[in-house]
Amino acid sequence: MRHSIRTRFTLGMIFLFIIISVLSVFSGYYLNKLSDKTSAILKENFLSVVYAREMSEGIMNINQGITTSFLTNLNSDTTKIANELRSINKSLLSEKNNITEPGEDKLVSGIETAYIEYRDSVMAILKSPKSANGMLYLQNKSGLLYQQLLILSEMNGKALEVKTDDAKAFSQSALTKMTILATLCFLIGMSFTFSFASYFNRRFFQLYHGLKEVVASNFDQRVFLDGNDEFYEISLVVNEMADKLKNSKQKMSVTLQSDLAKDINSADVQDLKKMLFNIKVMEEQAKVLLSKIENR
C-alpha cells in the first residue's frame, strides 16, 4: 500500500492529536469527579451544619427573649418570636430535603417532632401567664432539641472530615495517575517525533548525497531507498538519470575514437613515419656536429 509523504505527515498529526485528546479526556474526567466530590461536601454536609446552627440560634434567641420577659415581668416580643419560629421552620424544611448520611432521616424526623413540641410550649407560654413550671417545661423541650441538633451537626461534621479526606486521597491518586499517563504520552510523543524526523532526515540526506555525486559527474553513484513514498520514486528517477548520463558518456567516447580513426588515412601515416625518421637523422647529425666542435 502506497503512503505519500503528505499521508504520513497527516497520520503523524492525527496520532499526536489522539495523544493530546487522551490527556484532555482523562484530565477532564478526574477534574469533574473531584469537582463532584467537593461540591457534594459543600452542598450536602456543610449545608446541614449550617441549618443545625441556624435552628440552634433561633431557639437560643426565643429562650432568651422569653426568659428576659419572665425575669422582668414584661410582655414578650411576639413578632420577634414569630419570625424566629418561621426561620427555624424554614431551616428544618431545608434540612429535610438535604438528607445525605445513614440514619440522618430518622434524626431529622425526631428533630421535627421535638421542634413541634417546643413550638407548642412557646405558644402556650405566650398565651398564658408565665410560670416557673412553664419555664422549666420550655427549657426541658429546648434542651432535648438542642441535643438532637448537636448530634445532627456532629454527624455532618464527621462526614465532612471523611469526605474531605476521601477527596484528598482521590486528588492524590488522580495526580499520580495523570503524572504517569502524561509521562507515558510524552515519551510516546517524543519517540514518535524523533522517529518521524529521523525517517525524513535520513531519506533526504541519502537523496541529497546521491544528487550531489551525480552533479559531480560520478555517474556510478546510485541512491537506494526502500519504501514506496515520493522519496523512493525520486531515487528511481535519480538512478535512471545517472544510467542515462553514463551511457551517453560512453557513447560519446566511442564516437570520438571512431571519428578520429576515420580522419587518419594510410598516406598520412606514411608521411608521419617519414617525418619522424628525418627528425631522428637530424638528431644524429646534430650530435656529430657537436662532437666535432668540442674536439676543436
KAZINOR-V211366 format. One record per residue. N is the residue number from 1. SS is DSSP state (h for helix, s for strand, l for the rest). NEAR is the number of other ideal C-beta (glycine too) atoms within 8 Angstrom. D_LAST is the distance of its C-alpha to the last C-alpha in whole Angstrom. Layout:
BEGIN
n->N ss->SS near->NEAR d_last->D_LAST
n->N ss->SS near->NEAR d_last->D_LAST
END
This chain:
BEGIN
n->1 ss->l near->3 d_last->96
n->2 ss->l near->5 d_last->94
n->3 ss->l near->8 d_last->94
n->4 ss->l near->8 d_last->92
n->5 ss->h near->9 d_last->91
n->6 ss->h near->6 d_last->94
n->7 ss->h near->8 d_last->96
n->8 ss->h near->11 d_last->95
n->9 ss->h near->8 d_last->95
n->10 ss->h near->8 d_last->99
n->11 ss->h near->9 d_last->100
n->12 ss->h near->10 d_last->98
n->13 ss->h near->8 d_last->100
n->14 ss->h near->8 d_last->103
n->15 ss->h near->9 d_last->103
n->16 ss->h near->11 d_last->102
n->17 ss->h near->8 d_last->105
n->18 ss->h near->8 d_last->107
n->19 ss->h near->11 d_last->106
n->20 ss->h near->8 d_last->107
n->21 ss->h near->8 d_last->111
n->22 ss->h near->10 d_last->111
n->23 ss->h near->11 d_last->111
n->24 ss->h near->8 d_last->113
n->25 ss->h near->8 d_last->116
n->26 ss->h near->11 d_last->116
n->27 ss->h near->9 d_last->116
n->28 ss->h near->8 d_last->119
n->29 ss->h near->8 d_last->121
n->30 ss->h near->11 d_last->121
n->31 ss->h near->8 d_last->121
n->32 ss->h near->8 d_last->124
n->33 ss->h near->10 d_last->126
n->34 ss->h near->12 d_last->126
n->35 ss->h near->8 d_last->127
n->36 ss->h near->8 d_last->130
n->37 ss->h near->12 d_last->131
n->38 ss->h near->9 d_last->131
n->39 ss->h near->8 d_last->133
n->40 ss->h near->11 d_last->135
n->41 ss->h near->13 d_last->136
n->42 ss->h near->8 d_last->136
n->43 ss->h near->7 d_last->138
n->44 ss->h near->12 d_last->141
n->45 ss->h near->14 d_last->141
n->46 ss->h near->11 d_last->140
n->47 ss->h near->11 d_last->143
n->48 ss->h near->16 d_last->146
n->49 ss->h near->12 d_last->145
n->50 ss->h near->8 d_last->146
n->51 ss->h near->13 d_last->149
n->52 ss->h near->14 d_last->150
n->53 ss->h near->9 d_last->150
n->54 ss->h near->11 d_last->151
n->55 ss->h near->16 d_last->154
n->56 ss->h near->12 d_last->155
n->57 ss->h near->8 d_last->154
n->58 ss->h near->13 d_last->157
n->59 ss->h near->14 d_last->159
n->60 ss->h near->8 d_last->159
n->61 ss->h near->10 d_last->159
n->62 ss->h near->13 d_last->163
n->63 ss->h near->11 d_last->164
n->64 ss->h near->8 d_last->163
n->65 ss->h near->12 d_last->165
n->66 ss->h near->16 d_last->168
n->67 ss->h near->9 d_last->168
n->68 ss->h near->9 d_last->168
n->69 ss->h near->13 d_last->171
n->70 ss->h near->9 d_last->173
n->71 ss->h near->6 d_last->172
n->72 ss->h near->6 d_last->173
n->73 ss->l near->5 d_last->176
n->74 ss->l near->6 d_last->174
n->75 ss->l near->5 d_last->173
n->76 ss->l near->10 d_last->170
n->77 ss->l near->8 d_last->168
n->78 ss->h near->8 d_last->168
n->79 ss->h near->6 d_last->165
n->80 ss->h near->9 d_last->163
n->81 ss->h near->14 d_last->164
n->82 ss->h near->8 d_last->164
n->83 ss->h near->8 d_last->160
n->84 ss->h near->11 d_last->159
n->85 ss->h near->12 d_last->161
n->86 ss->h near->8 d_last->159
n->87 ss->h near->10 d_last->156
n->88 ss->h near->13 d_last->156
n->89 ss->h near->9 d_last->158
n->90 ss->h near->8 d_last->154
n->91 ss->h near->12 d_last->152
n->92 ss->h near->14 d_last->154
n->93 ss->h near->8 d_last->154
n->94 ss->h near->10 d_last->150
n->95 ss->h near->15 d_last->150
n->96 ss->h near->9 d_last->152
n->97 ss->l near->6 d_last->149
n->98 ss->l near->10 d_last->146
n->99 ss->l near->9 d_last->147
n->100 ss->l near->10 d_last->144
n->101 ss->l near->9 d_last->144
n->102 ss->l near->3 d_last->147
n->103 ss->l near->7 d_last->150
n->104 ss->h near->13 d_last->150
n->105 ss->h near->7 d_last->152
n->106 ss->h near->7 d_last->155
n->107 ss->h near->12 d_last->154
n->108 ss->h near->13 d_last->154
n->109 ss->h near->8 d_last->157
n->110 ss->h near->9 d_last->159
n->111 ss->h near->15 d_last->158
n->112 ss->h near->10 d_last->159
n->113 ss->h near->8 d_last->163
n->114 ss->h near->12 d_last->163
n->115 ss->h near->13 d_last->162
n->116 ss->h near->8 d_last->165
n->117 ss->h near->9 d_last->167
n->118 ss->h near->13 d_last->166
n->119 ss->h near->9 d_last->166
n->120 ss->h near->8 d_last->170
n->121 ss->h near->12 d_last->170
n->122 ss->h near->13 d_last->169
n->123 ss->h near->8 d_last->171
n->124 ss->h near->9 d_last->174
n->125 ss->h near->13 d_last->174
n->126 ss->h near->10 d_last->173
n->127 ss->h near->5 d_last->176
n->128 ss->l near->8 d_last->179
n->129 ss->l near->3 d_last->179
n->130 ss->l near->9 d_last->177
n->131 ss->l near->7 d_last->178
n->132 ss->h near->5 d_last->176
n->133 ss->h near->6 d_last->177
n->134 ss->h near->12 d_last->175
n->135 ss->h near->13 d_last->172
n->136 ss->h near->8 d_last->172
n->137 ss->h near->9 d_last->171
n->138 ss->h near->14 d_last->169
n->139 ss->h near->9 d_last->167
n->140 ss->h near->8 d_last->167
n->141 ss->h near->12 d_last->166
n->142 ss->h near->12 d_last->163
n->143 ss->h near->8 d_last->162
n->144 ss->h near->9 d_last->162
n->145 ss->h near->14 d_last->160
n->146 ss->h near->10 d_last->157
n->147 ss->h near->8 d_last->157
n->148 ss->h near->12 d_last->156
n->149 ss->h near->13 d_last->154
n->150 ss->h near->10 d_last->152
n->151 ss->h near->9 d_last->151
n->152 ss->h near->15 d_last->150
n->153 ss->h near->13 d_last->147
n->154 ss->h near->8 d_last->146
n->155 ss->h near->13 d_last->146
n->156 ss->h near->17 d_last->144
n->157 ss->h near->10 d_last->142
n->158 ss->h near->8 d_last->141
n->159 ss->h near->12 d_last->140
n->160 ss->h near->12 d_last->138
n->161 ss->h near->8 d_last->136
n->162 ss->h near->8 d_last->135
n->163 ss->h near->12 d_last->134
n->164 ss->h near->9 d_last->132
n->165 ss->h near->8 d_last->130
n->166 ss->h near->9 d_last->130
n->167 ss->h near->12 d_last->128
n->168 ss->h near->8 d_last->126
n->169 ss->h near->8 d_last->125
n->170 ss->h near->11 d_last->124
n->171 ss->h near->9 d_last->122
n->172 ss->h near->8 d_last->120
n->173 ss->h near->8 d_last->120
n->174 ss->h near->11 d_last->119
n->175 ss->h near->8 d_last->116
n->176 ss->h near->8 d_last->115
n->177 ss->h near->10 d_last->115
n->178 ss->h near->11 d_last->113
n->179 ss->h near->8 d_last->111
n->180 ss->h near->8 d_last->110
n->181 ss->h near->11 d_last->110
n->182 ss->h near->9 d_last->108
n->183 ss->h near->8 d_last->105
n->184 ss->h near->8 d_last->105
n->185 ss->h near->11 d_last->105
n->186 ss->h near->8 d_last->102
n->187 ss->h near->8 d_last->100
n->188 ss->h near->9 d_last->100
n->189 ss->h near->10 d_last->99
n->190 ss->h near->8 d_last->96
n->191 ss->h near->8 d_last->95
n->192 ss->h near->11 d_last->96
n->193 ss->h near->9 d_last->94
n->194 ss->h near->8 d_last->91
n->195 ss->h near->8 d_last->91
n->196 ss->h near->10 d_last->91
n->197 ss->h near->8 d_last->88
n->198 ss->h near->8 d_last->86
n->199 ss->h near->8 d_last->87
n->200 ss->h near->9 d_last->86
n->201 ss->h near->8 d_last->83
n->202 ss->h near->8 d_last->81
n->203 ss->h near->11 d_last->81
n->204 ss->h near->9 d_last->80
n->205 ss->h near->8 d_last->77
n->206 ss->h near->12 d_last->76
n->207 ss->h near->14 d_last->76
n->208 ss->h near->8 d_last->74
n->209 ss->h near->9 d_last->72
n->210 ss->h near->14 d_last->72
n->211 ss->h near->10 d_last->71
n->212 ss->h near->8 d_last->69
n->213 ss->h near->9 d_last->66
n->214 ss->h near->14 d_last->67
n->215 ss->h near->6 d_last->66
n->216 ss->l near->6 d_last->63
n->217 ss->l near->5 d_last->62
n->218 ss->l near->7 d_last->63
n->219 ss->l near->10 d_last->65
n->220 ss->l near->6 d_last->66
n->221 ss->l near->9 d_last->68
n->222 ss->l near->7 d_last->72
n->223 ss->l near->12 d_last->75
n->224 ss->l near->6 d_last->78
n->225 ss->l near->10 d_last->81
n->226 ss->l near->4 d_last->84
n->227 ss->l near->7 d_last->87
n->228 ss->l near->6 d_last->89
n->229 ss->l near->11 d_last->88
n->230 ss->h near->7 d_last->86
n->231 ss->h near->12 d_last->83
n->232 ss->h near->11 d_last->83
n->233 ss->h near->8 d_last->83
n->234 ss->h near->9 d_last->81
n->235 ss->h near->14 d_last->78
n->236 ss->h near->8 d_last->79
n->237 ss->h near->8 d_last->78
n->238 ss->h near->13 d_last->75
n->239 ss->h near->11 d_last->74
n->240 ss->h near->8 d_last->74
n->241 ss->h near->9 d_last->72
n->242 ss->h near->13 d_last->69
n->243 ss->h near->9 d_last->70
n->244 ss->h near->8 d_last->70
n->245 ss->h near->10 d_last->66
n->246 ss->h near->10 d_last->65
n->247 ss->h near->8 d_last->66
n->248 ss->h near->8 d_last->65
n->249 ss->h near->9 d_last->61
n->250 ss->h near->8 d_last->61
n->251 ss->h near->8 d_last->62
n->252 ss->h near->8 d_last->59
n->253 ss->h near->8 d_last->56
n->254 ss->h near->8 d_last->57
n->255 ss->h near->8 d_last->58
n->256 ss->h near->8 d_last->54
n->257 ss->h near->8 d_last->53
n->258 ss->h near->8 d_last->55
n->259 ss->h near->8 d_last->54
n->260 ss->h near->8 d_last->50
n->261 ss->h near->7 d_last->51
n->262 ss->h near->6 d_last->53
n->263 ss->h near->6 d_last->50
n->264 ss->l near->7 d_last->47
n->265 ss->l near->6 d_last->48
n->266 ss->h near->5 d_last->46
n->267 ss->h near->6 d_last->44
n->268 ss->h near->8 d_last->43
n->269 ss->h near->9 d_last->42
n->270 ss->h near->8 d_last->40
n->271 ss->h near->8 d_last->38
n->272 ss->h near->8 d_last->37
n->273 ss->h near->8 d_last->36
n->274 ss->h near->8 d_last->34
n->275 ss->h near->8 d_last->32
n->276 ss->h near->8 d_last->31
n->277 ss->h near->8 d_last->29
n->278 ss->h near->8 d_last->27
n->279 ss->h near->8 d_last->26
n->280 ss->h near->8 d_last->25
n->281 ss->h near->8 d_last->23
n->282 ss->h near->8 d_last->22
n->283 ss->h near->8 d_last->21
n->284 ss->h near->8 d_last->19
n->285 ss->h near->8 d_last->17
n->286 ss->h near->8 d_last->16
n->287 ss->h near->8 d_last->15
n->288 ss->h near->8 d_last->13
n->289 ss->h near->8 d_last->11
n->290 ss->h near->8 d_last->10
n->291 ss->h near->8 d_last->9
n->292 ss->h near->8 d_last->6
n->293 ss->h near->7 d_last->5
n->294 ss->h near->6 d_last->6
n->295 ss->h near->5 d_last->4
n->296 ss->l near->4 d_last->0
END
